[in-house]
Amino acid sequence: MFTGIVEELGEITGVEQLPNAARLTVRGPVVSSDAKHGDSIAVSGVCLTVVEVRGDEFTVDVVNETLERSRLAKIAQGDRVNLERATAVGDRLGGHIMQGHVDGTGVFLSRDENGLTRFALPSGLSRYVVEKGSIAIDGISLTVTSVTNDEFTVALIPTTLELTTLGRAEPGDLVNLEVDVLAKYVEKLATPHLDRLAPEHNGVRPEEDA
């Protein structure tokens, strides 16, 4: 699990294509300092397993499923990435509960002088995003300030702009999105009951289906 509090801004130093996967080498002195084989590190919001650690760099393998769902498919040497180690039991929960399982990609649209930032929102994710709710953008825990069916906004403080990839984002750039996992569980658990309460349930009115 992660909390969306970025520990450092890392750099992609190598990209190697593998059969049905890609191997990334990432420079990140802070997260590499105690990393070992098998550890989990969120790379711009994507939970990845450490394969090897050498000095201030670590390598991870990214499978096709992850490449297809995230912006890591377009990652290149020299790109910057947000890095966060998995949360230790007993640590403060500074952001919100995140799995590092990216749900899809959004598009950076604009940012005004006050840090209010707009992103395009995939239609399939809009139902999970609510005003004042939490969302992870490139692994950063942020609070939604407004939302419509196709876009949402967040307010970015100067520290976030300085210490994360969002300070370098330009209109049209892709970002990784992870919605609140609690919303997805609530939807799955509630759907069967909501279907039963619909005006007609399999052609039978609720009062007739007693």
C-alpha positions, 0 to 999 in steps of 0.5 A: 500500500501507498499513501500518495506522498511522493518521497523524491523525483526520480529519473529513468536511466534505462529502458529495455524491451523484454518479451511481453514486458519492459525493464526500467532502470530508475535513479532514486537515491532516497528510495534505493537507500534501503531497497532490496529485491522483491520490494514494492516501489510506486513509480509515478503511481504504478506499484512495481517490484524491485528486481535489482538495486545498484547504488542509487538505481533500481530496476523493475519489470513492467508487464504488458497489462501495466503498460497498456493501462498506464503512461509507462508505455511511453516512458523514455530515458531521461524522463522524470518520475515520482517515487514512493516506497511502500508504507510501513505498518505504523507510519502516518497516513499522510495522503489516502490509501492507494494500491498503486494499481493504475485505473487508466490515464488522464490528460493534463489540460491547463493550470492557472496562476493559483495552481488550479489544474484541469485534467481530462477524465476517462468516461469509465472512471468519472463515476468514481470521482467526487468533489472533495474526494481523493484521487491519485495523479501520477502517484500523488494523493490529491483532493478533487475540487470539481468534477464533470463527466469528462474532466476534473480539477485539483489545486496544486500547492507550490511544493507539489509543483516543485517536487513532483512531475506535475510541475513539469507537465504541459498541456496534452501530457498523459498522467496515471490515474488511480481512483479511490478503491473504496468507491469500486468496492462499494459499487460492486457490493451495492449493484445487486441490491440497486438492481433489485430496487429498480422500477422493474426487476426482470419484468416484475414490479418490486411490490409483486416480487415479495 
